[in-house]
Amino acid sequence: MRTFEKDLSAPQLLKLNYLARWFQVFEDRALRMESPDDYHEELLRQADELDRQGLISWQEWRDLRLEADAAYLRAVAGDDYPSGFVSRSM
């Protein structure tokens, strides 16, 4: 990333950093498994912040929110757990 960083404007660099943070949360399997609701809310919050600051277009904001929704649905469906995993309460 540092190779082309000098060629970016301040707003572009800010957008890149915010998107990197969004994707860091998006890929946080532990958070997604522990608390799908918190995971989803954080992704939505960060997408809204990008929009509030005018760093992304409406379409980009929508796409981030759709990705967050899809990841949330996969999380509550248990897609992060190995197949055949059964949770047993004691």
N, C-alpha and C positions, 0 to 999 in steps of 0.2 A: 504494500500500500504506500509506503513512504516514497517509492520510486516516482509516482506521479502526483504526490501530495502537493508539491510546490506549484503545480499547474492548476490547482483548484482555487476557486474564489472562496472567500470566507463562508458565504452561505452554502456553497457546495460541500465544503469540508464539514460544516456543522450538520448538514443533512446526512452525509456519509457516516459520521459518528453516531448520530441518533439511530440511523437504520442498523448500524452494527450492534447497538445496544438492544434494539428490538429483536434482531435475529439471535442474539445471545440468549434472551429470555425464551424465544420461540424454540430453541434447541435444548432448553434446560429440562431434560427428561426427569430428573429428580423432583423438581417443583411440579411438573405436570402430573407425576404419579402421586405425590403427596397431597397436593391440593389443586385439583383441576380448576376449581372456581377462582382461586387466587391467581393462578397461572393465566387464565382467560382475562380476568380483570386487569392484570398488569399489561398484557398485550394491548388491550383496548385503550387503556390509559395512555400508553406510550404513542399509539397511533393518533389518538386525539391531540396529544401534545405536539406532535409533528405538524398536524393540521393547524392547530391554534397558532403556531409560530410561522405558518405560511411556507414551511419547508417542502411540503408535498402537495401535489394536485389532489383534487377531489377523487379522481380515479385511483391514484396511489393509496389514498386513505381508505377507500372502499376495499381495495385489494388486500391491504393489511388486515382490515377487520374480517374479511371473508376467510383469509388464511387462519386468523385467530379462532374464528368460529369452527372451522373444519378441524383444527388441531384439538380444540376443546371436545368436540364430539367424538373424535378418536380416543381421547384420554378417558372420557367417561365410559366408553365402550370397552376399555381395557386393552387397547391395542399395544400398549407398552409392556404388557406382561407376556411372558412366554406362553405359547399355546398349550393348553391343558392345565394351566395354573388355576388352582381353586383356592380361594381364600376361605379359611375356616375360623369362625369366631368361637372363642372358648367361653 
